[in-house]
Amino acid sequence: MLFPVSRNCCWGFIDSSGTVVVPPRYEDVRYFSEGLIGVLDGGKWGFIDSSGALAIPNRFETVGEFSEGLARAGDDKLVGFIDRSGNWVIDRTFSFAGDFGHGMVDVSDGEKCWFVDRIGMDAFPSRFDAAYGFEEGLALVAIGERWGYVDPRGNMRVPTDYEGASACFREGLAWIVVGGLFGYISSAGEITVPPRYSHAGDFRGGLAAVYQGDLCGFIDRAGRFVIEPRFSYRPDKQSSKSRRPLSCRGFSEGLACVYSEGRYGYIDPRGRWVVPPQFDAAGDFTFGLAHARIGAKAMWINHSGFPVWFNEFEG
C-alpha cells in the first residue's frame, strides 16, 4: 500500500514505514487502488504501478480509481471506463459516473441517474434523481427528495420513504432520517434503532458514532451506548448540508477519530484514549496509517500517533 505525500507543490508516495517510494514530481494524484495509482503529469492523467513505473500513459483529462478492474476516465464533459491496459471498455457517454460494485456502476446524464453493467448496458430500466454505488448488495437512490435502496435487479428493497439515508449499508445496517432525527434500518427495511439522534454515522466494528445534541458517543447494534456522549461537535461551513458526523467518525483498525477540547485524537472501543487529542485535523486509519495535521505540518501517523512522515509546507 502506498500513501500520497506532497512537497514543494508536487506529489509522490511513501510506504507504511514512511520511506519514499515514488519521489514527489506529479501535479496531483489519486489514491492507490487495485495496484495502480492515477497521477497528473503535464496536465494529463495516467496511471503508475506501485514501483512508480508508468502503466497507462498520461492522456486523460480526468480519472478515478480502479474498482473491479475498471476506472472512470474522460474529459471535462463526458466520462467512460478504461481497463488496466488503458483501453476503453465503456465509451465516454456520461456526465458523471461512480465506482463499480457488484458488477455495475451508477451513472448520470446530468438529469437522471441509473445503473449500467461492465459493457455499458443498462443493468435495469429504472431511472432516479440521485444514485450511489452498490455495497453489501444494495444501492442508495432518490426519487424526488426521498431516499431508499434498490437491489442489483432493480427491485426497491427499501422504499424511498426517508428524508436522508446513508450512502451505503455497513455491517448490515444503514442510518436513515425521519422527522429530522437519525435512526437505523436493516437491509430488509426494518427499523432496528428508532430515529432519536441529531446525527449518526455508519457502523464499523460493531459500533456507530451518534450525536445527542452537540455531544458524540458510540452505540452498539441495539442502540445501547457503549461509549457515552462526551466528545465535541465541530461545526464548519459544510455542517448544514452534511449527512455525516463531522467530528466523530466510525472505528477503523480498532481506533476512532474524535474531537475533544479543540483537538482531534483517537480512542479504542472502550472509549479510552490511545492517541490523546493533539491534531488540528485527522482522518481514519487505512493500512496502518492515518493522515493528520498540526498547524501547517501535515503528516502520516501510525497507531501510536507517531509521525512516520511529515511535511512542514504541504502543497
Stockholm file with secondary structure:
# STOCKHOLM 1.0

chainA/1-315         MLFPVSRNCCWGFIDSSGTVVVPPRYEDVRYFSEGLIGVLDGGKWGFIDSSGALAIPNRFETVGEFSEGLARAGDDKLVGFIDRSGNWVIDRTFSFAGDFGHGMVDVSDGEKCWFVDRIGMDAFPSRFDAAYGFEEGLALVAIGERWGYVDPRGNMRVPTDYEGASACFREGLAWIVVGGLFGYISSAGEITVPPRYSHAGDFRGGLAAVYQGDLCGFIDRAGRFVIEPRFSYRPDKQSSKSRRPLSCRGFSEGLACVYSEGRYGYIDPRGRWVVPPQFDAAGDFTFGLAHARIGAKAMWINHSGFPVWFNEFEG
#=GR chainA/1-315 SS CCEEEEETTEEEEECTTSCEEEEEEESEECCCBTTEEEEEETTEEEEEETTSCEEEEEEESEECCCBTTBEEEECSSCEEEECTTSCEEEEEEESEECCCBTTBEEEECSSCEEEECTTSCBSSSCCBSEECCCBTTBEEEEETTEEEEECTTSCEEEEEEESEECSSCBTTEEEEEETTEEEEEETTSCEEEEEEESEECCCBTTBEEEEETTEEEEECTTSCEEEEEEECCCCCTTTTTCSSCSSCCCEETTEEEEEETTEEEEECTTSCEEEEEEESEECCCBTTBEEEEETTEEEEECTTSCEEEEESSCC
#=GC SS_cons         CCEEEEETTEEEEECTTSCEEEEEEESEECCCBTTEEEEEETTEEEEEETTSCEEEEEEESEECCCBTTBEEEECSSCEEEECTTSCEEEEEEESEECCCBTTBEEEECSSCEEEECTTSCBSSSCCBSEECCCBTTBEEEEETTEEEEECTTSCEEEEEEESEECSSCBTTEEEEEETTEEEEEETTSCEEEEEEESEECCCBTTBEEEEETTEEEEECTTSCEEEEEEECCCCCTTTTTCSSCSSCCCEETTEEEEEETTEEEEECTTSCEEEEEEESEECCCBTTBEEEEETTEEEEECTTSCEEEEESSCC
//
